[in-house]
Amino acid sequence: MTTSQPSTAAHPDYPAHDSAHVIADDGEALTVAAGLAEAFRPGAAERDAQRRLPHAEIDQLSSSGLLAITVPRTHGGADVTAGTLAEVFRLLATADASIAQIPQSHFVFVNVLRAQGSAVQQDFFFREVLAGRRFGNAQAEAGTPHSQDIRTRLEPDGDGGYVLHGTKNYCTGALFAHWIPVLARGAGDKPHVAYVPHDAPGVTVIDDWDGMGQRTTASGTVRLKDVVVPADRVVPHHLTFEGPQLHGAYAQLLHAAIDSGAARAALTEAAEFVRTKSRPWFESGPATAAEDPLLIQRFGTLELQVRAAQALLETAALTVDAATADLTDDTAAEASIAVAAAKAYAAETAVDTASALFEVAGTRAALNGLNLHRHWRDARTHTLHDPVRWKVQHLGRYVLSGTRPPRHGLL
């Protein structure tokens, strides 16, 4: 592998080097995330209704320094805990679930570099991230027998580098990215990740996402035709899964955080609607809907679910952090199981709470112009990312027979 450093690709949205703030520690990361959530919340319904992509908001996210908070301290980053990162995602999702989902892959591919990147690759790409550069993703493919059947190929070009070709779908973050990490099969049919500039020749990013929810994630298609990739932009991702690993647990923890935040957002908006807009049912007696004892009971039940989802998320994050400090087969299994529990429960809670919004708020809440249904559409769409029924299967096997979960990127 050559030791030359990759060149920075030209991109119309690139911030200048050193333009991004550098966050110092976990506390600052949480403060910045809370502030951005407050800034993003007022425009969320309109962005969804008009499908206005959040370019300005994602630029704010970059310049705030939040995208660099997992860069190791040895490279100038805050190296925050998994617990802090999960809370950052949960906070962002309470404001806009689409915005929260967009950087999920960014952090996953920072982790790929931490796990398998060479010293030269880490030095270069961590500086890129600290400067506000964004990673997208090009992983999933459509039309194959199953999700792990990857057809995109990384082939030697005969000159020490590679040529990449294939088509990727559901590429959340790619439209907003400066670098697009591409999952491809290389030598021995083993998975590698190629970090490709957004505007590299042969790369086409298509905004063709038309999902009913998560409408502004721009999770469209990336086409790769004879894309030249220098050797120093390729990471041997297959090595990640040859021993105990947290790649899948870490990625799924962030999805659980998004679902947990989406549930809180739906319940918060439901409560505000009932307090300010709902009429009491004529048989209930009180002068306001918020005083209806049956509604009070229902909100209490929903609050229990949302709090439980957040508690499971926090527990899972602590387990991931513990495994990071002492990584073994057993600690990795505990982390994957804890995250599986958090993800399964948060997914159910997000969908149930977003649906219950209409039950407690009444007929008026269903008016299209209010766009309250975005909460359910977002929750239902995001929770389809991977089936929670398999997470429950792994939980059951772990409890009954001590069977460790398999090593893959979705658990």
Salt bridges, closest charged atoms under 4 A:
GLU28 OE2 - HIS21 NE2 2.57
GLU38 OE2 - ARG41 NH1 2.57
ASP48 OD2 - ARG377 NH2 2.56
GLU57 OE2 - ARG47 NH1 3.29
ASP59 OD1 - ARG134 NH1 3.10
ASP79 OD1 - ARG114 NH1 2.79
GLU87 OE1 - ARG90 NE 2.82
ASP96 OD2 - ARG47 NH2 2.93
ASP123 OD2 - ARG127 NE 3.63
GLU128 OE2 - HIS17 NE2 3.50
GLU128 OE1 - ARG133 NE 3.36
GLU141 OE2 - LYS168 NZ 2.82
ASP149 OD2 - ARG151 NH2 2.72
GLU155 OE1 - HIS165 NE2 3.34
ASP189 OD1 - ARG153 NH1 2.81
ASP207 OD1 - ARG51 NH2 2.71
GLU242 OE2 - HIS238 ND1 3.51
ASP259 OD2 - LYS343 NZ 3.58
ASP259 OD1 - HIS382 ND1 2.58
GLU269 OE1 - ARG374 NH2 3.13
GLU269 OE1 - HIS375 NE2 2.66
GLU272 OE1 - ARG275 NH2 2.94
GLU303 OE1 - ARG264 NH1 2.87
GLU303 OE2 - ARG307 NE 2.72
ASP329 OD1 - ARG407 NH2 2.65
ASP330 OD1 - ARG404 NH2 2.67
GLU359 OE2 - ARG298 NE 2.82
ASP386 OD1 - HIS385 ND1 2.70
ASP386 OD2 - LYS391 NZ 2.84
